[in-house]
Amino acid sequence: MKALVIAPQPFFSPRGTPFSVYYRTLITAELGVSVDVLTYGEGQDVDINGVRIFRVPRFSALGRVKTGPSALKLFLDGFLFLWAIALLARYRYRLVHAHEESVFFARFLKPLFRFKLIYDMHSSLPEQLTNFNFTKSRFLIGTFRALEDSSLRAADAVITICPALADYATARIPDPEKHFLIENSIFDPVKLANAPEPNDEGSEVNPDDSSPETTIPSGVQAMVYAGTLEAYQGIDVLIEAFAQVCPSRPDAFLVIVGGNAQQVKRYAADAQERGISDRCTFTGTVSPALARRYNQLATVLVSPRLTGLNTPLKIYEQLASGVPLVATRIYAHTQVLGEDTAFLVEPSAGDLARGIVEALSSPAERRHRAENAKRLYLEKYSRSAYVGKMRKLLERLG
């Protein structure tokens, strides 16, 4: 079988975190499918046996592609559409795996080129328009909703990435048997083409990242957050909570991993104002390998996210880490986490502080919940479970 993957994102770019496309492509190729990837000009090529990458023009003068809807993405998607037609005409793929909005044109090309269509649904696109404040136009939002519903019906298989999105999609699919819940739950090192060899620790090297490792003071109980520093992640709440933790836990130390220079400056100033700047550190953006090293040095991990329905990719890695997790009790977390696998708290500074103190003060309970979390990961979200789901999907379409 020969498949075309259409990825409307910078592939591959850790800063844009398109990990789901990489892992879907990797496993599909491992299962014996010959794969071509059509993507944006921005990004680095990956080294996967049996996979070729085709790129539309870069248009670097227009800037970098950012997360969420944008005029630049709409412009580049027009070129994806034209390139897709050319590739389909030349290679006559039996399968097209369309990520996110690329399904909007793939579903119209399907009857013309007679391929089977996978809709990889990472989010509800009409909701993205409002969540990212892209538009308030009822007409545009309604158009996207109609396209989304039409694509769900037209696809031969629909992948969703979390239970909340699965519920949303299956309510709109006439045949629930064509739905597959495949969480973004694996995190193999990404092998970039023409990248340096792995370092002495065996970790992958990210050429985009030149950040030195920040030293965590010895003798402290390290709390580590690793991820983006967007407002919905609750970093301001975390800093406020940590300020409340400091008086009762003089051994506590906060490490915040991720974020661009402007975000780091903002939150570092917040820590300075609260008088806790000597008790925390901000690393800025680092490679995935370095972020994992910080996580392994932690006494507890924290996920203070305030809103959202899609389960963050990092939650699965946190489950597998063997390090206990303090997380807010929101649906993005609780559709995976429970009281037996994490210290769940309300999304407020006071309750987050309480949960952190509880975790730091309870070594036996930390071990118990971390062991439960790792067991849950191995049973439901491990690589073998992921491969099994992808195999079942491809067998249905074979």
N, C-alpha and C positions, 0 to 999 in steps of 0.2 A: 504494500500500500504506500502511496505517495501523498504527503499532506503539506498544505500551505498554512503556516501560522501567521496571522496578521496581528501585529503588536503596535498599537498607536501610543508609543512611548519611547524614551531613549533606552535602547537595548544594546549593551547592558550598562547601567550607570547606578552604582550603589547609592548615589545621592538622590536618585529618583526611585529607588527601591523597587524595581520591576522584577522582584524575585519570583513571583508566581509564574511569569512567562518562562523564565529560565528553567524552573523545575518541571513545568508541564512539558516543555520541549525536551529536556534531558530524559525524562522517564519515557516519553513517547518514542524517542530514538532508541532507548535501551530495549524497548519492547518490539523492535524490529521494523519500525516505520521509517521511511526515508522522508526527512523533514526539510522544508525550506522556510525561512523566517523572513517576512517582509516587515520592515520597521523604519523608524525615523533615521535620519542621518546622524544625529547625535548619539553618542554611546560608544562602547568598546565591543569588538567582536569576542565571542566566546568560543571555546574549543570543545565541541561535542561531536563525536564520531557520527557521520551520516547526516550532518546538519550544515546547510548553506545559509548565508545571511545576505539578503538583498536590502539595500537602503535607498530611500528617496533622498533628494538633495538636502544638504545640511542647512543652508540659509543662516549661517552663523551670525550675520549682521543683525538678524532679528532677535538675537538673545537665546537664552537657554529655555528649554521646555520646563515648566513648573507643574507641580501636582495640581490636579483639578482642571475644570474646563477653562479654556482660554481661546482668544482669537488666533494665537499662533498655532495651537493644536488643530483648530478648525481648518486653517490654511494648509497645514501639513497633511491632514486627513484627505484633502482633495487630491494630493499627489499619491497617497496610499491607494486611493480608489483607482487612479489611472494605472499605477504600477500593477495592482492586483489584476486588472483586466488583461494587461500584457502577459503576466505570468500564467494566468489561467488559460489564455489562448495558446501559449507555447507548450505548457507542460501537462495540461488536462488533469489536474489533481483530482483524486477520488474523495479527498477529505479537506475541508477548510475549517481551521480552528480560529475563530474570530474572538479576540479579546475586546471587551468593553465596546466603545462606540463603533468599531469597525464592522460589527455585526449589522449596523444600519444599512450599509451598502452591500455587504456580503449576502444578505437575505434576498436582495433583488438580483444579484448575479447568479444565485443558486439555480433557478430554472433554466437560465441561459447556458450554463456550463455543466449542469447536472452533477454536482458534487453533493456529498453529505456535509451538513453544517453543524459544528459545535459552537454554541454561544457560551463563552466563558464570562460569566457575569460577576464582576468584582464588587459591584454596587448598583444601586438604582440610579440611572443617569439623570432622569428628571429631578430627583432629589439632590443630586450633585449640583445642579444649576442654582438651586436656592441655598444649599449648604455652603457653597463657596462664593455666594453673593455675585454670581456671574450675571444673572438677570432676574427681573421680577415679572417679565412679560408672560401673561397667561397663555398667549398664543404660542410662544416658543416652548414653554414648559409642556403645554398640551401636545404640541407636535412631537416632542421627545417621548412623551408618555405613549402616544399612539405608535411610534416607531418601536419602542421597547416592547409593548404588548404584541405587536405584529411579529417581531423577531423571536419572541418566546414561543409563539405558535408555529413559526416557520422552521425553527431549528430542529434537527434530528436528535440532538442531545443538548441539555443545558447543565452547565456546571455552576454551582454556587459555592461560596467559601465559608459560610457560617450558617447556623440554624435560623437566625433572623432573616437573612436574605433568602434562605431556602423556603421559609414560610411565605415570603412575599412572592417568590417566583412560582411555586407550585399552585398558589391560588389563581394564577393566570395561565397555567399550562393545561390543555385538555387531557393530555396523557401523562400522568405523574411518573410513569415508568421511564420516561426519557430524562428525568431529573437525576443528577448525581451531586451529592454533597462531598466535595473534596477540599478539605481545609488546607490553607497554605502552611503546612505544619512540618515541613522538612527544611533543613538548612545545611545541606552539603556545601563544602567550599566551592565557590564559583571559580571555574578555571577559565581565565581570560586567554585569548589567543595572543601569542608573542609577549606574554607577561614574564617577569622574572620568576625564577624557580622559588618554591616555597622556602621560607626561612628555617633556621635551625630548630624551631619549635614545631615545625610541620604545618604552620598556619599559612593560609593563602596571603599573598601580597596584593595590596591595592595600590596601583601606581598613582591614583588620584590623591592619596593620603600621605602626607609627610609629617604628620603630627607625632611628636615624641610622646612616649608613655609618661603620664603624670604619676608621680610617686605618691602612694597612699601612706600616711604616717603609720609607724609600727605601734602595736598595742591598742589600736582603735577598733570599735565595732562599726564596720563600714556599711552604710546604706547606699545602694547603687541604683540610679535610674539611668537607663540607656534607651534612647529613642529620639524622635524629633522634639523640638521645643515649641510646637504650635500651641496656640492658646487652649485648645480643647484637651491637651495633655495634662493640664492642671499643675504646671510647674510652679506657678505663683502660690497655689494652695500647698504644695509640697514644701516650699521654702518657709511659709508661715507655720506649717505643722512642725518642721524641724526646729524652728525657733522655740516652739513650745516644748519640744523634746529635750533640748540642750540643758536646761537647769537640772533635770532629774537624771540625765544620762551624760555625764561629762566625758564619757568614752566614745560617744557617738560621733561619726564623721560622715558627711554627705558627699557623694560623688555623682555629678550630673554629666552624663556622657551624651554628646550630640549637640546639634544646633549650629546655626550660622553665627558669624561674628556679631551681628547686630543683636540677635537673640541672647547670646551669651553675655554681652555687655549689659543688656537690660536686666537680666536675672541676677547677674553678679552685683549690680547696683542695689537691687532689692535686698540681697543678702548683707551687703555693706550697711544699709540703712537699719537693718534689724540687729546689727552687731554680731553676726555669726560668720563673717567672711573668713575668719581663721579656722572655722570648723567645717568648711566645705570647699570643694574645688569644681571647676567647670573645664571640661576637656575640649569642647567644641567637637566638630565632626571628626570621627576617626574611622578606621577600617572596621569591617565586621569582625575580623580576627581580634583586633585590639579591644573592641567592645565586649567580646566574649571573655577576654582575660580579666577585664574589670568585673564582670559578673561573677567569675569564679573566685575573685578576691573578696566578695561581699559576704557579710554576715546575714543580711537580708536584702532582697531585691524589692523595689517599689514600683507600682504602676498606678499613679494618681489620676488617671484619665477621668474627665468629667462627663463626657457625653459620647454617644456613638452606639451603633448596633453591630458593626462588623468587628469580629474578634481581631485584635492586633496580631500580626505575625510573631512579634516578640513573645507573646504569651506562651506559645508552644515551645519555644526555646527555653523560656523560664521554667516551664513544667519539667523539661528534660534535664535541667541543669543540676538538680540535686540541692539547690539553694532555696531556702524558704522565701515566699513571696507575700508582700502586703499589697493588696489591690482594692480599689474602690468597688463597691457593690452596685455596679451598673450592668446593663444587659450585655454589653460588649465583652465583659469579663465573666459574668455568671452563667452564660450559655456554655462555658467550658469549666470554670472554676467553681468549687464548692467550699463549704466551711472545713471540710476534711483535707483539702488540698492547698488552701491559702488562708491567710489572715484577711478576711473581708471586712471592709470599713465603709461607712457612709462617705460620700464625696465632699467632705468638709474638713477644714484644717484641724478642728478639735478632735474629730473621730479618727482622722488619719494619724494624728500624734498619739492618740490612745493605742491604736493598733500597732504602731511602730514600737512603742514602749513595751507593749505586751510581748511582741515577737522578740525583742532584744532581751527581755527578762525571762524567757521561757525556753532554754536550750532543748529540753526534751520534746516540747511541743513543736519547736522548729524542725527537729529531725523527723518527727512523726509526719507532719504535713508535707515536708519535702519528699519523704519516701513515698507517700501516697500519690503525690503529684507525678513523680517519675514513673510509678507503676501505671498511672492513668495514661501518660504519654505513650508508653510502650504498648499498651493494649489498644489504644484508639487512634493515635496520631503519628506513629513511627513511620519510618521509611517503608517498611514492609506493608503496613496498612495502606499507605499512600499508593504504592505500586499496585496493590490489589485492586484499589478503586479505579485506577487508570486502566488496568487490564480489562476490568469488567466493562468500562465505557467503550474501549476500542473493540472488544468482542461484540458488543451490541451493534456497532456500526460496520463491522467487518463483512 
